[in-house]
Amino acid sequence: MDRGEKAAAVAELKQTFSEVGVVVVTRNLGMTVAQSTTLRNRMREAGATYRVSKNKLARIALDGTDYLSLGDMLTGPVALASSTDPVAAARVAVDFAKTNDKFVIVGGAMGSTPLDMAGVQALATLPSLDELRAKIVGLLVAPATKIATIAQAPAAQIARVLSAYAEKNGADAGAEKETEAA
């Protein structure tokens, strides 16, 4: 890797660190190409990225970002999983670690907040940003639906009472005609 490629890699990593909501540091010693491809595909489907990077270049890219705490975790063969959604990368990494013993979560960071392995696992159990948005919309729509139902209920009750009264008067009128005819 020449100097220009290194500078481009540092710039790309620095941009990634400035845009993402979470970075998960993983150790993937002994994983096959097929396993790495499967992991990358799962990350992509979840809206996250997974890349192996040279530790020295990653440390240089961390300079001036909120993710400085990751510098101590960058030892040995590590890879970085990142996503703008604070839950996506963590969730995929934790799920993949359950099925692959060669994939180990070292830690991570959510902005300037460092996360250990337990913190990443706790983050993975939270609902995603889209799920939270759906819940909020549901909570906002529910009162309007209840108000519409309550507002329609008295009108429907009045209509039923008037209908029953009309049926009763119609039956009474029919009974009077039968009495007069007899």
C-alpha positions in Angstrom: 0.0 0.0 0.0 1.6 3.3 -1.1 1.3 6.6 0.6 -1.6 7.8 -1.6 -3.7 4.6 -0.8 -3.0 5.0 2.9 -4.1 8.7 2.8 -7.3 7.7 0.9 -8.0 4.9 3.4 -7.5 7.2 6.4 -9.8 9.8 4.8 -12.5 7.2 4.1 -12.3 5.9 7.7 -12.4 9.4 9.1 -15.5 10.1 7.1 -17.1 6.9 8.3 -16.3 7.8 11.9 -17.9 11.2 11.5 -21.2 9.8 10.0 -21.9 6.7 12.0 -23.8 6.2 15.3 -22.0 3.2 16.5 -18.7 1.3 15.8 -18.2 -2.3 17.0 -14.7 -3.7 17.1 -14.5 -7.4 16.4 -11.8 -10.0 16.2 -12.2 -12.5 13.4 -9.2 -14.7 13.6 -9.7 -18.0 11.6 -12.9 -17.1 9.8 -13.3 -18.5 6.4 -14.0 -16.3 3.3 -17.5 -17.8 3.2 -18.2 -16.8 6.8 -16.8 -13.3 6.2 -19.0 -12.9 3.1 -22.1 -14.1 5.0 -21.3 -11.5 7.8 -20.8 -8.7 5.3 -24.1 -9.6 3.5 -26.0 -9.6 6.9 -24.4 -6.2 7.8 -25.3 -4.8 4.4 -29.0 -6.0 4.7 -29.2 -4.3 8.1 -27.8 -1.0 6.8 -24.4 -1.5 8.4 -20.8 -1.9 7.0 -18.1 -4.3 8.0 -14.5 -3.7 7.1 -11.1 -5.0 8.0 -8.6 -2.1 8.4 -5.0 -1.7 9.3 -4.9 -0.7 13.0 -2.3 2.1 12.5 -4.5 3.7 9.8 -7.6 3.3 11.9 -5.9 5.0 14.9 -4.8 7.9 12.6 -8.4 8.2 11.4 -9.8 8.2 14.9 -7.9 11.4 15.7 -10.3 14.4 16.0 -13.4 12.2 16.1 -15.7 11.1 19.0 -14.4 7.5 18.7 -10.9 8.1 20.2 -11.8 5.4 22.9 -11.5 2.7 20.2 -7.8 3.2 19.9 -7.0 0.9 22.8 -9.1 -1.9 21.2 -7.2 -1.8 17.9 -4.7 -4.5 18.6 -4.2 -7.7 16.6 -6.5 -8.7 13.7 -9.6 -6.7 14.2 -12.4 -5.4 12.0 -14.8 -2.6 12.3 -18.6 -2.9 12.0 -20.4 0.5 11.8 -23.9 1.9 11.1 -25.8 5.1 11.4 -28.5 3.3 13.3 -27.0 2.8 16.8 -28.5 -0.7 17.0 -28.0 -2.3 13.5 -24.3 -3.1 13.6 -24.4 -4.3 17.2 -27.4 -6.5 16.6 -25.8 -8.2 13.5 -22.5 -8.7 15.3 -24.0 -10.2 18.4 -26.2 -12.5 16.3 -23.3 -13.7 14.2 -21.1 -14.2 17.3 -23.7 -16.6 18.7 -23.3 -18.9 15.6 -19.6 -18.5 15.0 -17.0 -19.2 17.7 -14.2 -17.6 15.7 -15.9 -14.2 15.7 -15.4 -12.3 18.9 -16.7 -8.9 19.9 -14.0 -6.9 21.5 -16.0 -3.7 22.3 -17.1 -0.6 20.6 -18.3 2.9 21.0 -21.4 5.0 20.5 -20.0 8.4 19.8 -17.8 9.4 22.7 -19.2 6.6 24.9 -17.0 3.5 25.0 -18.7 0.1 25.1 -17.3 -3.1 26.4 -18.6 -6.5 25.1 -21.6 -6.4 27.6 -22.4 -2.9 26.4 -22.5 -4.0 22.8 -24.7 -6.9 23.7 -27.1 -4.7 25.7 -27.2 -2.3 22.7 -28.1 -5.2 20.4 -31.2 -5.9 22.5 -32.7 -2.4 22.0 -35.3 -1.8 19.3 -33.9 -0.3 16.1 -34.5 3.3 15.1 -37.2 2.3 12.6 -39.0 0.2 15.3 -38.9 3.2 17.7 -40.3 5.5 15.1 -43.1 3.1 14.3 -44.0 2.9 18.0 -44.0 6.7 18.3 -46.3 7.0 15.3 -48.6 4.3 16.8 -48.8 6.2 20.0 -49.5 9.5 18.2 -52.3 7.9 16.1 -54.0 5.9 18.9 -55.6 8.9 20.7 -57.0 10.2 17.4 -58.5 6.8 16.6 -60.0 6.6 20.1 -61.5 10.1 19.8 -63.1 9.3 16.5 -64.5 6.1 17.9 -65.9 7.9 21.0 -67.3 10.7 18.9 -69.1 8.2 16.6 -70.6 6.1 19.4 -73.3 8.6 20.7 -74.5 9.2 17.1 -74.8 5.5 16.5 -76.7 5.1 19.8 -79.1 7.9 19.0 -79.7 6.3 15.5 -80.4 2.9 17.2 -82.8 4.5 19.7 -84.7 6.4 16.9 -84.8 3.3 14.8 -86.2 1.2 17.7 -88.8 4.0 18.5 -89.8 4.2 14.8 -90.3 0.4 14.7 -92.3 0.5 18.0 -94.5 3.3 16.6 -94.9 1.4 13.3 -95.9 -1.7 15.3 -98.3 0.3 17.5 -99.9 1.9 14.4 -100.4 -1.5 12.8 -102.0 -2.8 16.0 -104.4 0.2 16.2 -105.5 -0.4 12.5 -106.2 -4.1 13.3 -108.3 -3.0 16.4 -110.3 -0.5 14.4 -111.0 -3.0 11.6 -112.4 -5.5 14.1 
